[in-house]
Amino acid sequence: MKVLFIISSSETAFWLSEVSHPYWHFTERGVEVDFASPKGGKIVYDQYSDPDFENSLEPEDLVSKGFLSDEKVQTKLDSTLKLEDVDLSQYDAIHVAGGRGATFDLYPNEHVAKALEYFWAKDKVVGAICHGAIALGNIPGRIKGRQVTGFTLEADKQLQSMFGPSFLIPHYPQTVLESTGAVYSSIEPYTPKVIVDGKLITGQDQSAASEYALAFLHLMTGHSPVTIV
């Protein structure tokens, strides 16, 4: 199986664990992964998501540490595919990563809309996490009435208060999702929450990166290894 990751090209950056955790869970189970971005080429991650950064918000993230030490991964990050040129028919599912950069170039975006619409129309898994959930706003007719989550307005306001007026967020994921008529819900920020509604899967924020990835994998394969008795 093969999954396409859509990641922001913005210098405002993507959030590392929202790429590294899904990448690890998928590839260790034999799923191929390609990275695409609106501009193609090199993409950058938020330094606060780097476990080795002195002020990291995720200093214990061993998955991201391993991810960054892999030369193959670094090559992928330095040479992402240009989204509009990707042959979408080669993939079984699509995952949209978050980070503040997503609010700059993944919505509104006609090429993101085209990609999401393709996977939805083919009844394939469509997933998005954290600020990446804003990308779903490109297909409002598809998500109207559907259960979704994503980075909360409360958490966005907290970040803007923390970092000051220069910390811009052009579009808030929660606001965009609610404006489409989707049924948005959340819990306390930075507490894992994942929602699966049909072939649509969303994660609230980076704290749910692994839970989201595993639920995504089970949804895509149609199989869960967990037996409840």
Residue pairs with C-beta under 8 A, 6 or more apart in sequence:
1 30
1 31
1 32
1 92
1 93
1 220
1 221
2 31
2 32
2 33
2 34
2 90
2 91
2 92
3 22
3 26
3 31
3 32
3 33
3 34
3 91
3 92
3 93
3 94
3 95
3 220
4 33
4 34
4 36
4 86
4 88
4 91
4 93
4 94
4 95
4 115
5 19
5 22
5 23
5 33
5 34
5 35
5 36
5 94
5 95
5 96
5 97
6 36
6 37
6 83
6 94
6 95
6 96
6 97
6 106
6 112
6 115
6 132
6 135
7 14
7 19
7 35
7 36
7 37
7 43
7 80
7 97
8 14
8 37
8 38
8 43
8 97
8 99
8 101
8 102
8 104
8 105
8 106
9 37
9 38
9 39
9 40
9 41
9 43
9 80
9 101
9 105
10 100
10 101
10 102
10 104
10 105
11 44
11 101
12 99
12 100
12 101
12 103
12 104
13 44
13 45
13 46
13 47
13 99
13 100
13 101
14 43
14 44
14 45
14 46
14 97
14 98
14 99
14 101
14 102
15 45
15 46
15 49
15 97
15 98
15 99
15 100
15 130
15 131
15 206
16 45
16 46
16 49
16 50
16 58
16 61
16 64
16 67
16 68
16 99
17 49
17 58
17 61
17 63
17 64
17 206
17 209
18 97
18 98
18 99
18 129
18 130
18 132
18 206
18 209
19 35
19 45
19 67
19 97
20 61
20 63
20 64
20 66
20 67
20 68
20 209
21 63
21 64
21 209
21 210
21 212
21 213
22 33
22 95
22 97
22 209
22 212
22 213
22 216
23 33
23 67
23 73
24 63
24 66
24 67
24 213
25 210
25 213
25 214
25 217
26 33
26 213
26 217
27 33
29 217
31 217
31 220
34 76
34 81
34 86
34 91
35 43
35 76
35 77
35 80
35 81
36 80
36 81
36 82
36 83
36 86
37 43
37 80
37 81
37 82
37 83
38 82
38 83
38 84
38 105
38 106
38 109
38 111
38 112
39 82
39 105
40 80
40 81
40 82
40 83
40 85
41 78
41 79
41 80
41 82
42 77
42 78
42 79
42 80
43 77
43 80
45 77
45 99
46 99
46 100
46 101
47 53
47 55
47 56
48 55
48 56
48 57
49 56
49 57
49 58
49 61
49 64
49 99
49 206
50 56
50 64
50 68
51 58
51 59
51 60
51 61
51 62
51 64
51 65
52 65
52 68
58 64
58 206
63 210
67 73
68 74
83 111
83 112
83 115
84 111
84 114
86 115
88 115
88 118
88 119
91 119
91 124
92 124
92 125
92 220
93 119
93 124
93 125
93 126
93 127
93 216
93 220
94 115
94 116
94 119
94 124
94 125
94 126
94 127
95 127
95 128
95 129
95 216
96 102
96 106
96 112
96 116
96 127
96 128
96 129
96 132
96 133
96 135
96 136
97 129
97 130
97 132
98 128
98 129
98 130
98 131
98 132
98 133
98 150
98 151
98 205
98 206
99 130
99 131
99 132
100 131
100 159
100 169
101 131
102 130
102 131
102 132
102 134
102 135
102 173
103 131
103 134
103 169
103 170
103 171
103 172
103 173
104 170
106 112
106 132
106 134
106 135
106 138
107 134
107 135
107 137
107 138
107 171
107 176
108 137
108 138
109 135
109 138
110 138
112 135
112 138
113 138
113 139
116 126
116 135
116 136
116 138
116 139
116 142
117 139
117 142
119 125
119 126
120 126
120 139
120 142
120 199
123 199
124 199
125 199
125 200
125 201
125 216
125 219
125 220
126 136
126 199
126 200
126 201
127 200
127 201
127 202
127 203
127 212
127 216
128 134
128 135
128 136
128 150
128 201
128 202
128 203
129 150
129 202
129 203
129 204
129 205
129 206
129 208
129 209
129 212
130 150
130 151
130 173
130 203
130 204
130 205
130 206
131 150
131 151
131 173
132 150
133 148
133 149
133 150
133 151
133 173
133 177
133 202
133 203
134 150
134 171
134 172
134 173
134 176
134 177
136 142
136 143
136 148
136 150
136 177
136 180
136 182
136 202
137 171
137 176
137 177
137 179
137 180
140 179
140 180
140 181
143 177
143 180
143 181
143 182
143 200
144 180
144 181
144 182
145 181
145 182
145 183
146 182
146 183
146 197
146 198
146 200
147 182
147 183
147 185
147 195
147 197
148 177
148 182
148 183
148 184
148 185
148 195
148 197
148 200
148 202
149 184
149 185
149 186
149 193
149 194
149 195
149 202
149 203
149 204
150 173
150 174
150 177
150 184
150 186
150 202
150 203
150 204
151 173
151 174
151 204
151 205
152 174
152 186
152 189
152 204
152 205
153 172
153 174
153 175
154 189
155 189
155 190
155 205
156 169
156 172
156 173
156 174
158 189
159 167
159 169
160 167
160 169
174 184
174 186
177 184
178 184
185 195
186 193
186 204
187 193
187 204
189 204
189 205
190 205
190 206
190 207
191 204
191 207
192 203
192 204
192 207
192 208
192 211
193 203
193 204
193 208
194 201
194 202
194 203
194 204
194 208
194 211
194 212
194 215
195 201
195 202
196 215
196 219
199 219
201 212
201 215
201 216
201 219
202 212
203 209
203 211
203 212
218 224
